[in-house]
Amino acid sequence: MEDVIKVMLQSGKSAIELALYILLPVLVIMMALMKVVEAKGLLALVARLLQPLLRLFGVPGAGVFAMLQLLLVSFAAPLATLSIMEKDDTSRRQIAATLAMVLAMSQANAVYPLVAVGLNLPVIMATSVAGGLIAAACTYYLFARAVDGNEQGGGESALPSAEKNRSVSLLNLMISGGQEAVQVIIGAIPLLILAIFAVNLLKVSGAISYLETFLAPLFGLIGVPPVAVLPIATKYLAGGTAMMGVTLNLVKEGAINALQLNRMAGFIINPCDIVGVAVLVSAGNRCSSVVKPAIAGAFVGIVIRGVLHLLIF
């Protein structure tokens, strides 16, 4: 029991340090900037420019906004856009394509902290967009082809517009974004503690060591160290934020170098895990009804992203 208490305390310390000293500064600055860009209408302008191209992949106008939210804010940010699609004319087929795209791409809350330890930002962004669009197209034209059934509509959801209140100062907008980031981080602390505790228990019990030994030959073929089992297991058990924390610790300890991080990034930096899917499908019943074809499409996109990273690095 004493050993378990020690693991609890160490897990809590690691989670608090991760949340306050790594996640909080990055997310506060990113969300403050995003609040300004969104309020001034620049984000909506970018969305309108990209809409004609992305419609070819089955992604509606508001889906462009979901992509930008994921890449620039966090994995939970597209929830607002999915909620809008849930209530308007957007067909379930288009919702499925948008959800698949989001699940296959990289989320800002995991990317930006890892950039500080060697993750290649231009490559991760480029492969993210490629994988997301392929996932959306596969879902729209293949996996979700028949999901609408007798559902009427299929129209386009409205693109977001600029903030109407022009009297809001730049400073107030940034403060508002920063406060939202603080709330997100505080809400994530319990999950981080539980996730890191579960991972530490797996390490202490020897389960991770067994998996590392078992998968070492396979990982050796693709140039990834066996210790990558730990962040991979963490990612699918506890989500991308917890995975990012574990990966940062491994890089800091020298167990993973920058090249190895970039080689495995295409497979593990995405919100397609238990936590990410649960958060995104909470947008509503129509969204949750297309989760299966969306995950199928996301799987294709993630595999392609992973292969691209192995080829590039």
Secondary structure, DSSP 8 states (H G I E B T S, - for coil): -HHHHHHHHHHHHHHHHHIIIIIHHHHHHHHHHHHHHHHTTHHHHHHHHHHHHHGGGT--HHHHHHHHHHHHT-TTTHHHHHHHHHHSSB-HHHHHHHHHHHHHS--HHHHHHHHTTT--HHHHHHHHHHHHHHHHHHIIIIITTTTTTT----B--------S-TTS-HHHHHHHHHHHHHHHHHHHHHHHHHHHHHHHHHHHHTHHHHHHHHHHHHHHHTT--GGGHHHHHHHHHH-HHHHHHHHHHHHHHTSS-HHHHHHHHHHHSSS-SHHHHHHHGGG-HHHHTTHHHHHHHHHHHHHHHHHHHHHH-
